[in-house]
Amino acid sequence: MALLDVVQWDNKPGEVIFKFEEGAIALGSQLIVKEGQEAVFFKNGQALDSFGPGRHTLTTGNIPILEKLINLPFGGKTPFPATVYFVNKTEIPNMKWGTKQPMQLMDPIYNLPVPIRAFGSYSIRITEVKSFLIMATGTWQAFTTEAIGTAFRDMAILPKVQDLIAEFMIKQNITILKLAAYYDEIGSGGKGKLAEEFTSFGVELIRFAVESINIPDDDENVKRLKKALADKAEMNIMGDDYKTKRTFDTMEKAASNEGMAGGMMGAGMGVGMGQQMGSMMGSVMGNTAPGGGQGMQVACPKCNAMNHGGAKFCASCGGPMSVPQIACPACKAQIPGGVKFCPSCGANVQGSNCVKCNAALQPGAKFCPECGSQQG
C-alpha cells in the first residue's frame, strides 16, 4: 500500500465525520486540518492526540505516543498503525427526525387515545470531539452522516418526543387536533428538554423544530374529536339558537322512527331538549297515560320543575299545575291564561289603556268605560 504524504479531508456541507483507514499514513506526512475541522488519532479504540486547523508534520515529537507504537529504522517514512478521524465542527443543519411507528397520545380535553406521527428537523455542532468520536465509533458504530443522524434520532430524540408533545397539550389545555398551531412553541420547548441529552454526547443542539404532526383521518377517535370540535364551534357561533336547533334536529330524527312518542321521550331527555320541550311531552303523555298519567313526569308551568302526573300543585314552587283557560275576546277560542296573543286568530289578548284618559281597559274593549271614547 502506498504511503500518503498528505492527509486531509475536503468535507462537503452536512458531512459530520471522515475516517482515514489504518496503515495509510507515514511518519513525516503532512496533516492538513481545515477551518471548522478537528483531526484525532485513534489506536485500539483509544483517542491519542488531536489537531486543530493548520498544517502539521507528523513526527514523534508532536505525537509522543507514536514512539511506542512504531519501529523507527524506516528512514523517516515509517508507517504507523493508527487511524485518523476528521470531524466537522461547524453547524450541521437540516438533519431530519421522525417517528417510525405511530405514538398513542391521550387527548387531554376529550380523553380519547389518538395515534399520531411527528416529523421535524434539527441542527447540531460538535463541541467535544473526543467524547463524540468515542460514542459514534464505539457505542453506535456509526461512521457515516446518515448513521450518525439515525443514532441521534433513536437515542436522543424519539424517547422524549412523545412525552414532550403530551406535556405541552396538558400545560396548554388543548386538543390534539389543534397542535398544528403550536409547532414553534413545541420546537422551542423540545430544544430545552433535549439539549442536555445532546451535551452528554459532546454535541450542542442548536435548533430543534417540529414540522408536521400527522393524525389519521380514518381513525374512529379522530372522527369523534373532529365532530366534537365542529359542534363546539357551531354552539359558539349560534349561542342560544344552538339549543333550539338541536331540539328540532332531535324531534325530526325521533319522528322518523317508529314509536314516535317513546322515541321523543328518550331522545328529548337524553340529549337535553330543554325544560320547555320536556313540559310539552310530559303534558301530552300525561293526558294519554292510563290511570290519569300518575306514573308520568310533568313540568310545572311556572318554574319548570318536574312533578308526578296528576299533581295539582307544584312540589317545588307550590304553584298550580293547571293553567286557567280564558276566551279570546276576538274569536272566542279557549286559550291559556297569561298569553299575549291568541294562538288561533293572533288577536292581542292583553289589557290596554284608554287612548284619551289612560283608564285600564279589558281585552278587546272598543269604548272606554270611564270617558266613553272610542278605542282603536
Secondary structure as GFF3:
##gff-version 3
##sequence-region A 1 376
A	DSSP	beta_strand	4	7	.	.	.	ID=ss1
A	DSSP	beta_strand	17	20	.	.	.	ID=ss2
A	DSSP	beta_strand	25	33	.	.	.	ID=ss3
A	DSSP	beta_strand	37	43	.	.	.	ID=ss4
A	DSSP	beta_strand	46	51	.	.	.	ID=ss5
A	DSSP	beta_strand	54	57	.	.	.	ID=ss6
A	DSSP	three_ten_helix	64	68	.	.	.	ID=ss7
A	DSSP	beta_strand	83	88	.	.	.	ID=ss8
A	DSSP	beta_strand	92	98	.	.	.	ID=ss9
A	DSSP	beta_strand	103	106	.	.	.	ID=ss10
A	DSSP	beta_strand	113	126	.	.	.	ID=ss11
A	DSSP	alpha_helix	129	134	.	.	.	ID=ss12
A	DSSP	pi_helix	135	140	.	.	.	ID=ss13
A	DSSP	alpha_helix	145	152	.	.	.	ID=ss14
A	DSSP	pi_helix	153	157	.	.	.	ID=ss15
A	DSSP	alpha_helix	158	172	.	.	.	ID=ss16
A	DSSP	three_ten_helix	176	182	.	.	.	ID=ss17
A	DSSP	alpha_helix	183	199	.	.	.	ID=ss18
A	DSSP	beta_strand	203	214	.	.	.	ID=ss19
A	DSSP	alpha_helix	220	238	.	.	.	ID=ss20
A	DSSP	alpha_helix	241	255	.	.	.	ID=ss21
A	DSSP	alpha_helix	260	271	.	.	.	ID=ss22
A	DSSP	alpha_helix	275	288	.	.	.	ID=ss23
A	DSSP	three_ten_helix	290	293	.	.	.	ID=ss24
A	DSSP	beta_strand	297	299	.	.	.	ID=ss25
A	DSSP	beta_strand	306	308	.	.	.	ID=ss26
A	DSSP	beta_strand	325	327	.	.	.	ID=ss27
A	DSSP	beta_strand	334	336	.	.	.	ID=ss28
A	DSSP	beta_strand	352	353	.	.	.	ID=ss29
A	DSSP	beta_strand	360	361	.	.	.	ID=ss30
###
